[in-house]
Amino acid sequence: MLRLGLGCAIVVASTAATFAQDGEAIFRQQCASCHLLEEGRHRVGPSLHGIVGAPAGAVEGFRYSPALRASGLTWDPETLSAFLMDPRGTIPGNRMSYRGMDDQDDIDAVITYILERSN
């Protein structure tokens, strides 16, 4: 029984590591041209360091659209997921010029990567 439990733990850990690697690749392809994960370092978009659990439009030193500042959202995994799927539909009037991701697994991988790298 212990062997089975350990084997399952290894598979889960291995899958999580692969998921994070996938998230890193997706982040680099689709997010990194506008966002960094280093605290206080902005590009066209704000730093995503510590974004999970933070209120939308509140990163110090970045000028947000009025729509994003007024959204009243908190960036939890569910809200991030909806936003990454459909940025303009989730927060109409925001300035992010990104069409969104189609694949929920890709979205989950990116959120996992952001959590691992920035919180």
C-alpha positions, 0 to 999 in steps of 0.5 A, a space after each residue: 500500500 505504501 508503494 502505491 501511495 508513493 508511486 501516486 505521489 511521484 506521478 502527481 509531482 511529476 505531472 505538476 512539474 510538467 504542468 509548470 514547464 508548460 505554463 512557463 512556455 505558454 507564458 513566454 509565448 503569450 504573456 512575456 512580451 507585455 508582462 514580467 514576473 519580477 516585482 515592480 518591473 513593468 512592460 506594456 502591461 504591469 508586473 504580475 508578481 504577486 497578482 494572485 489574491 491582489 485587487 485588479 488595477 492596484 499594482 503600484 507604479 502602473 497606469 491602468 485603464 479606468 475599466 480595470 481600476 473600477 472592476 472591483 475584481 480580485 485576481 483569484 484563479 477563477 477570475 484570472 481564468 475568465 480574464 485569460 479566456 476573454 479579457 474584453 468580455 470579462 472587463 469591458 473597456 480594459 486596454 489589454 490588446 490580447 484576444 485570450 486563450 482558447 484552451 483551459 489547460 493552457 490557462 491553468 498551466 499559466 496560472 500555476 506558473 505565475 503562482 509558483 514564480 511570483 508568490 
